[in-house]
Amino acid sequence: MQPQTPGSTAQADLAYSAKNLAVEVATKNGPKRLIDNLDFQIRKGEIISIIGTSGAGKTTLLRVLGGLLPATKSSEVLAAGKPINGVPDKVLMVFQDYASSLLPWRTIRRNVALGLETKYKGKDLDERVNNALDLVGLRKRADEYPWRLSGGMQQRVQIARALATEPDVLLMDEPFGALDAITKTSLQDELLKVQEKTGATIIFITHDVEEAVYLGDRVIALGGIPGRIVDVFEVDLPRPRHQIQTKEMPEFLHLRHQAYESVVEAELALRREQ
């Protein structure tokens, strides 16, 4: 499959759009380009999975979209139709290192409230926190401390903290990568339920091709150094998705195979270049 991007969509319907997106960093040997010539559109409410070879710029791309890393001056990158200059409004990032992101001396409720306490008080604050905890199924554990929860539950707290701010976009960098298989599949389904209820746009980095296909409306594959888009796969699978029924569908198996082969081919091409 050749690299492709969706057809033109009105800016009002887009969470992100990019033309000729590139990132360079300074090194002792001069500028080094990390990603190059990325063109894409991401519609509001989409779940986009990003896969690719190591060093292809997956996290770099996420940092650009989150306003944490600048693109080159020749790049055009828009969030909700506006050029990115710092962290865009209502965009939150969720990382894999959930344990370090939680304050062990604060209860689950107070961890979720972190960042809201200067803006909301009393019933308004409680309502936002409770709604976020309800979305991830942790309201009954609200008065416990993070160290008493499993890794999967700690990651749910981090997601709840992001949801409490009512973001339009969640940028997720391998958030389930350190979890066991059963916990991972449970959180995948929780994430899909959250997205269905909130309508948030989710951009999700993963090394797990099966996870990418299961979660995504589209899968974008990056490859090479500097990273480029090598494939885009439309995931036309029915929702709600089911861990067994969906993964037994011929369409799912075909997409998983295509996505896996795309990453393998990109890796082999990189090795030949080196």
C-alpha positions as CSV (number, residue, x, y, z in Angstrom):
1,M,0.0,0.0,0.0
2,Q,1.3,3.4,-0.9
3,P,1.4,6.3,1.6
4,Q,-1.9,8.2,1.6
5,T,-3.8,10.9,3.5
6,P,-7.5,11.4,3.6
7,G,-9.2,13.8,1.3
8,S,-9.6,17.4,2.0
9,T,-11.8,18.1,5.1
10,A,-13.0,21.5,6.3
11,Q,-10.7,22.9,9.0
12,A,-13.6,23.1,11.4
13,D,-13.9,19.3,11.3
14,L,-10.2,18.7,11.9
15,A,-8.3,18.2,15.2
16,Y,-5.0,18.4,13.4
17,S,-3.6,19.0,9.9
18,A,0.0,19.0,8.8
19,K,1.8,19.8,5.5
20,N,5.5,19.1,5.1
21,L,5.9,18.5,8.8
22,A,9.6,18.1,9.8
23,V,11.6,18.3,13.0
24,E,15.3,19.0,13.3
25,V,17.5,18.9,16.4
26,A,21.0,20.3,16.9
27,T,23.8,17.8,17.4
28,K,27.6,18.1,17.6
29,N,27.7,17.0,14.0
30,G,25.2,19.6,12.9
31,P,21.4,19.5,12.5
32,K,19.7,16.1,12.5
33,R,16.3,15.6,11.0
34,L,14.0,13.3,13.0
35,I,10.9,13.3,10.9
36,D,10.4,14.7,7.4
37,N,7.7,15.7,5.0
38,L,4.6,14.4,6.9
39,D,1.3,15.3,5.4
40,F,-1.9,14.3,7.2
41,Q,-5.3,15.3,8.5
42,I,-6.9,14.0,11.7
43,R,-10.6,14.5,12.0
44,K,-12.2,15.4,15.3
45,G,-13.4,12.3,17.2
46,E,-11.1,9.9,15.4
47,I,-8.8,7.4,17.1
48,I,-5.5,7.3,15.3
49,S,-3.0,4.6,16.0
50,I,0.6,5.2,15.2
51,I,3.0,2.4,14.7
52,G,6.5,2.1,13.2
53,T,10.1,1.2,13.5
54,S,12.3,2.3,16.3
55,G,13.7,5.8,15.6
56,A,11.0,6.6,13.1
57,G,9.8,9.6,15.1
58,K,6.6,8.4,16.7
59,T,7.1,10.1,20.0
60,T,8.7,13.1,18.3
61,L,5.4,13.5,16.3
62,L,3.3,13.3,19.4
63,R,5.5,16.0,21.1
64,V,5.0,18.3,18.2
65,L,1.2,17.8,18.3
66,G,1.3,18.4,22.0
67,G,3.2,21.7,21.6
68,L,6.3,20.4,23.4
69,L,8.6,20.4,20.4
70,P,8.7,22.9,17.6
71,A,8.6,21.8,13.9
72,T,10.8,23.4,11.3
73,K,9.8,26.9,10.0
74,S,8.8,25.4,6.7
75,S,6.3,23.1,8.4
76,E,2.6,23.9,8.6
77,V,1.0,22.3,11.6
78,L,-2.5,23.3,12.8
79,A,-4.4,22.2,15.9
80,A,-8.1,22.9,15.6
81,G,-7.3,25.2,12.7
82,K,-4.7,27.3,14.6
83,P,-0.9,27.2,14.3
84,I,0.7,25.4,17.3
85,N,2.5,27.8,19.6
86,G,2.9,26.0,22.9
87,V,0.5,23.5,24.3
88,P,-2.8,23.7,22.3
89,D,-6.0,24.3,24.3
90,K,-7.7,21.2,25.6
91,V,-4.9,18.8,24.6
92,L,-3.6,16.4,27.2
93,M,-0.8,13.8,27.0
94,V,-0.8,10.4,28.8
95,F,2.5,8.5,29.1
96,Q,3.5,5.0,29.9
97,D,5.1,5.9,33.2
98,Y,1.9,6.1,35.2
99,A,3.6,5.3,38.6
100,S,5.9,8.3,38.4
101,S,3.1,10.6,37.3
102,L,1.0,10.0,40.5
103,L,1.6,11.6,43.8
104,P,1.8,8.8,46.4
105,W,0.7,11.0,49.3
106,R,-2.5,12.1,47.6
107,T,-5.6,9.9,47.4
108,I,-6.9,8.9,44.0
109,R,-9.5,11.7,44.3
110,R,-6.9,14.3,45.0
111,N,-4.6,13.0,42.3
112,V,-7.4,13.4,39.8
113,A,-8.1,16.9,41.2
114,L,-4.5,18.0,40.7
115,G,-4.4,20.9,38.2
116,L,-8.1,21.7,38.8
117,E,-7.9,23.0,42.3
118,T,-6.9,26.5,41.5
119,K,-9.9,26.9,39.1
120,Y,-12.7,24.9,40.7
121,K,-13.8,24.6,44.3
122,G,-16.3,22.6,46.3
123,K,-19.1,21.0,44.4
124,D,-17.8,22.0,41.0
125,L,-14.5,20.3,41.7
126,D,-16.1,17.2,43.2
127,E,-18.4,16.8,40.2
128,R,-15.6,17.0,37.7
129,V,-13.5,14.5,39.7
130,N,-16.4,12.1,40.2
131,N,-17.4,12.2,36.5
132,A,-13.8,11.4,35.5
133,L,-13.5,8.6,38.0
134,D,-16.9,7.2,36.8
135,L,-15.5,7.1,33.2
136,V,-12.7,4.8,34.2
137,G,-14.6,2.8,36.9
138,L,-12.6,4.0,39.9
139,R,-15.1,6.0,41.9
140,K,-15.3,3.4,44.7
141,R,-11.5,3.5,45.1
142,A,-11.4,7.4,45.2
143,D,-10.2,7.6,48.8
144,E,-7.4,5.1,48.5
145,Y,-3.8,5.8,47.6
146,P,-2.0,5.0,44.4
147,W,0.4,2.6,45.9
148,R,-2.5,0.4,46.9
149,L,-3.6,0.0,43.3
150,S,-2.5,-2.3,40.6
151,G,-0.5,-1.0,37.6
152,G,-3.6,-1.0,35.5
153,M,-5.6,0.9,38.0
154,Q,-2.8,3.5,38.4
155,Q,-2.9,4.0,34.7
156,R,-6.7,4.5,34.9
157,V,-6.1,7.2,37.5
158,Q,-3.7,9.0,35.1
159,I,-6.3,8.8,32.3
160,A,-9.0,10.0,34.8
161,R,-6.8,13.0,35.7
162,A,-6.6,13.9,32.0
163,L,-10.3,13.4,31.5
164,A,-11.2,15.7,34.4
165,T,-10.0,18.7,32.4
166,E,-12.5,17.7,29.7
167,P,-9.9,17.6,26.9
168,D,-10.7,17.6,23.2
169,V,-7.6,15.6,22.4
170,L,-5.7,12.8,24.2
171,L,-2.2,12.1,23.0
172,M,-1.1,8.7,24.3
173,D,2.5,7.4,24.2
174,E,2.4,3.7,24.7
175,P,0.2,4.0,27.7
176,F,-0.4,0.3,28.1
177,G,3.0,-0.9,27.1
178,A,4.2,-1.9,30.6
179,L,1.0,-3.8,31.5
180,D,0.3,-7.5,31.4
181,A,-1.9,-8.8,28.5
182,I,-5.1,-9.2,30.4
183,T,-4.9,-5.7,32.0
184,K,-3.9,-4.3,28.7
185,T,-7.0,-5.6,26.9
186,S,-9.2,-4.4,29.7
187,L,-7.9,-0.9,29.4
188,Q,-8.2,-1.0,25.6
189,D,-11.9,-1.5,26.1
190,E,-12.2,1.1,28.8
191,L,-10.5,3.6,26.5
192,L,-13.0,2.8,23.7
193,K,-15.9,3.4,26.1
194,V,-14.4,6.7,27.3
195,Q,-14.0,7.9,23.7
196,E,-17.5,6.9,22.8
197,K,-18.8,8.9,25.8
198,T,-16.6,11.9,25.5
199,G,-16.1,12.2,21.7
200,A,-12.4,13.0,22.3
201,T,-9.9,12.7,19.5
202,I,-7.3,10.1,20.5
203,I,-3.8,9.7,19.0
204,F,-2.3,6.5,20.3
205,I,1.3,5.3,19.9
206,T,1.9,1.6,20.2
207,H,4.4,-1.1,19.2
208,D,1.6,-3.6,19.3
209,V,0.2,-4.0,15.8
210,E,-2.9,-5.9,17.0
211,E,-3.6,-3.1,19.6
212,A,-3.2,-0.5,16.8
213,V,-5.8,-2.2,14.6
214,Y,-8.2,-3.0,17.5
215,L,-8.3,0.6,18.7
216,G,-7.9,2.7,15.6
217,D,-10.2,4.2,13.0
218,R,-6.9,4.5,11.0
219,V,-3.4,3.2,11.5
220,I,-0.5,5.4,10.4
221,A,2.8,3.6,9.9
222,L,6.0,5.5,10.1
223,G,9.4,4.2,8.9
224,G,12.9,5.3,8.1
225,I,15.3,7.8,9.6
226,P,14.2,10.6,9.4
227,G,10.7,9.2,9.8
228,R,8.1,9.4,7.1
229,I,4.6,8.0,6.6
230,V,5.0,4.7,4.7
231,D,1.4,3.5,5.0
232,V,-2.1,4.5,6.2
233,F,-4.7,1.8,6.8
234,E,-8.4,2.6,7.1
235,V,-9.9,0.3,9.8
236,D,-13.4,-0.3,8.7
237,L,-14.5,-2.6,11.6
238,P,-17.8,-2.2,13.4
239,R,-18.0,-0.6,16.8
240,P,-18.4,-1.5,19.6
241,R,-15.4,-3.8,19.3
242,H,-15.0,-7.0,21.1
243,Q,-11.7,-8.6,22.1
244,I,-12.7,-12.0,20.7
245,Q,-15.3,-11.4,18.0
246,T,-13.5,-8.4,16.4
247,K,-10.2,-10.2,16.4
248,E,-11.6,-13.2,14.7
249,M,-13.0,-11.2,11.8
250,P,-11.2,-11.8,8.5
251,E,-11.0,-8.1,8.0
252,F,-9.2,-7.7,11.3
253,L,-6.8,-10.4,10.5
254,H,-6.1,-9.0,7.1
255,L,-5.4,-5.5,8.5
256,R,-3.2,-6.8,11.2
257,H,-1.2,-8.7,8.6
258,Q,-0.9,-5.7,6.4
259,A,0.2,-3.4,9.2
260,Y,2.7,-5.9,10.5
261,E,4.2,-6.4,7.0
262,S,4.4,-2.6,6.6
263,V,6.5,-2.3,9.8
264,V,8.7,-5.2,8.8
265,E,9.3,-3.9,5.3
266,A,10.2,-0.5,6.7
267,E,12.7,-2.1,9.1
268,L,14.3,-4.1,6.3
269,A,14.5,-1.0,4.1
270,L,16.2,0.9,7.0
271,R,18.8,-1.9,7.5
272,R,19.6,-1.9,3.8
273,E,20.2,1.9,3.9
274,Q,22.5,1.5,6.8
